[in-house]
Amino acid sequence: MWHYRVTNFVGTCNFFIDKNLTVCGAHNETNIMRMSSNMTQAYVNSLTDAELSSLMASFSSALESFEILSGWRIAKIPFCQAIEADLKTITVQLQTNTMNYGQARWAYSQCAEKILKA
């Protein structure tokens, strides 16, 4: 499992994939392959076009989720802080050396319930 960081940005940002990890992009562009601290050039070189497309699709979905959450923060929807706390719990449970999928699933279901209630 790879952990990608998504930075906060204002305005438009063009996210793209380039197998060359030295390619950063211009001021409003970001190579998502550089957004994982553990990514190596050898691993990137081994990825197929289908795997790269899958990574881009997953990243796009994650980015859309972040945009939705940002909108909820601005609109101050009910349970927003609790939803974010559940998401942090999921992240922690999946990032540790002893991953706890049961706790991550529980936090995910709690998060979904709060979203439906909001």
N, C-alpha and C positions, 0 to 999 in steps of 0.2 A: 504494500500500500504506500503510495506516494502522497506527501503532504505538500500542497501548494499554498503559498501565501497570496492573498489578494489584497493589494494595497487600496486605501481609499483614494479616490480620484474625483475631480470635479470637471465636468465637461465631457468631451468625447475622448475615448482612448481606443486605439486599434490594437487588439490582441491578436497575435499571430504565432505560428510555429515555424522555427528555423532550426534545423538539426545542428547548426554551428552555434555552440553556446557562447561564442564571443560576440555574436550579433545581438545587440540590445534593442535597436530600433531608435526612432527619432524621439523628440520630446513627448509626443502624444501616442507613442507606440511601445508595446512591450512584447518581447518574445517569452511566451509562457513556459517554455522549456527551462528558462533561467529562474523561474519562480519557485523551484524546489531546491532547497539547500543541499540535498543529498544526490542530486542528479549529476551523473558523470557523462563526459563526452562519449566514452565507450558504450555506455548503455543507450544513449540517444541514438548513436550510429546503428545500434542493433534493432531499433524499432522499425516495423513495417509501415507502409503508408496507411493501412487499415488501422493499426494501433495509434498512429498519430491523429487520424481522423476521429477515432474514439476519444482520445484525450481532449481534442478541441471541443467535441460535443459535450463532454462531461464538464469541462471548464466553462463553457457557455451556459450550461444549466446552473452551475454553481454561481456564476456571475449574476444571472437573472434572479436567483434566490436572494443574494446580497442586496440587489436593487430593491426587491420587494420589502425586505426587512428595513432598509433605509427609509422607504416610504412610510412604513408603519411607525417608525420612530418619530418621523416628522408629524404624522397624523395623530400620534399618541393613542393608538388603539389600545383597548383593554388587554391586559396580559402580556404586553410587549416585553417588559423586563423579564417576566417569568419564561417567556418563549426563548429569549436570548440566554437565560441561565440554563435552560434545558439543552440548548445547542452547545453551550460551553461544556456541559457535562458529557455530552456525546463525544465531543472532540477529545476531552481528557481521557475518557475510557478507551478510545481507539488509538491514542498516541503513546500511551505508556508501554513499557517493556512487557508488562503482563496485561495484555488487552483483555478487557472484560466485556465481551459481546452482550451478555445478559443485561448488564447495567446500561449499556449503550442502547439496546432495544427498548428497555424500560423508559429511558429518558426520551427516546424518539417517540414512543407512543404518548407520553405525557405532553410533549411538544405538539404533536398532531391534535391532541384533544384541546389544548389551549387555542390553537389556531382555529379549530372549528367553533369554539365558544366565542371567540372574538368576532 
